[in-house]
C-alpha cells in the first residue's frame, strides 16, 4: 500500500512539470523540418532556461574497420579535444567557462551525442558542437592521451567479472557479426589506430540522411530550426553504406564458461527476443516486467533472491537492436549456489512459457509501467534522449502519448501467447565467468572473445 502511495505522489509531482502542459498528453511534441530538410522533434519548456539536444547518426560501431575495433570509441572521446582553430585547452575552457556539456558515444547501431546548455549560452554551445562534428582536430597529443586513457580502461575492464561476462556473451552469441566486436577496442587495435582512421570514421558516418535530432527546453521552434541547420546542414548529404545483415544468435542452448578465480560467478543468459516494431512488443514488455523486471516482486527476484537468498539481484530485459532482438537476464551467485540458481531460472522461464501470467500480475505491471513513465521524463536531457531513442526505433512523434493506451490494451491471453512464442528454455545460452560448482560447460574458454590471450607472467 505504501509503495503505491509513494508512486502516486511521485507521478503527481512529475506531471506538474510544465513540459506536461496538456493533462491528456505525456509530452507536447512538435515535429517539423528545418529549411535544410532536417527533421526535428521539439518539446518546449520554459520552466528553466536550459536547452538539451540529443542526436544520433545511424551506423555506430559498424563503421569500425574490421581489423581495428575501437575507432568509434576513440572518436567519441576525442571530439571535444579541439576543433578548427581551437586547441583542446581552448575548447575545454569554452565549455567550462560557459557551463556547456557535450557528450558523445559510439554504440552498436548509432553514434550518439547530447548537448546541454543554458539558454543564454546557446549560440556558443551550438557553434562548438558544429566545429566538433565538422572540423575535429584529432591532434597527435590528444590522440595519444585518449588512447592511453582507453587502454587503461580496457585493462581495468579485463579484471571486472561483470564486464567479462557481458564481453563473453556478446562475443559468442554474435560471432561473425559486428555486434561481436569489443566496442572499446583491444590492446592490440589501440596501438594501430591512426588519425586517418578517425577522420574516415567521421566522414563515413556523420551525414544528414542518417541524422535524427530531438530537442527539449527553453527554445522556440524557429530558433531550434536555425540552430539545427547551423550545426548539421554543412554535413554531407549521405553517409557511406555498411553491409552488415541480420544477427542470428549463435550457440543456442549452450553453456559457456570463462574460468576466473573469484568467490562468485557472474552469469549472463539470453535468447532471441523481438525488435521494437514487432506487434507483440507491448505484451513482451509486460511479460518481461513480471518475469524479471526492476520490481522486487518480479518472479525471478522473488524465487531466487527473496525465498532462497541465492543472489543479491537478478534482472531480465528486452533489447531491440537494428539487426536482432534479445531477451537477456543477468545475475551473480556464490560458486556453490550457481547450479541451484540456474535450475530455478530455467524453471521460471518454463513456467511463464507454459502458463503465462496471472491477471493481478498483469494489472500491477501495467500500473507500474504506465505510471512510472512521467518519472523518466523530468529533465530536458531525459526528454530529448527519450525522443531520440523513439526516432531511432522508427516510431511516430506522438507515440509517447499513445504508449500507455497500447500497454493497457494488452490482455492476459496476449501475455500467454507471447510468453509461449519467446521463452524457449532449451534455447537459453548461458555464459558464466567464475568457478561454479556442479555445472558442466559445453564450451570452455581461456580468454574473452575478441580479446587477446593474456600474457603469462615470467
ABEGO torsion letter per residue (X at the ends): XAAAAAAAAAAAAAAABAABABAABABBBBBBBBAAGBBBBBBBBAABBBBBBBBBBBGEAAABBAABBGAAAAAAAAAAAEBEABBAAAAAAAAAAAGBBBBBBBBAABBBBBBBBBAAAAAAAAAAAAAAAABBAGBAAAAAAAAAAAAAAAAAAAABAAAAAAAAAAAAAABGBAAABBAAEBAAAAAABBAAAAAAAAAAABBAAABBBBBBEBBBAAAAAAAAAAAAAABBABBBBBABBBBBBBGBGBBBBBBBBBABBBBBBBBBBBBAABAAAAAAAAAAAAAABABAABAAAAAAAAAAGABABBBBBBBBBAABBBBBBBBBBBAAAAAAAAAAAAAAAAAAAAAEBBAAAAAAAAAAAAAAAAAAAABAAAAAAAAAAAAAAGBBAAAAAAAAAAAAABBAAAAAAAAAAABBAAABBBBBBEBBBGBBBABBBABBBGBBBBBBBX
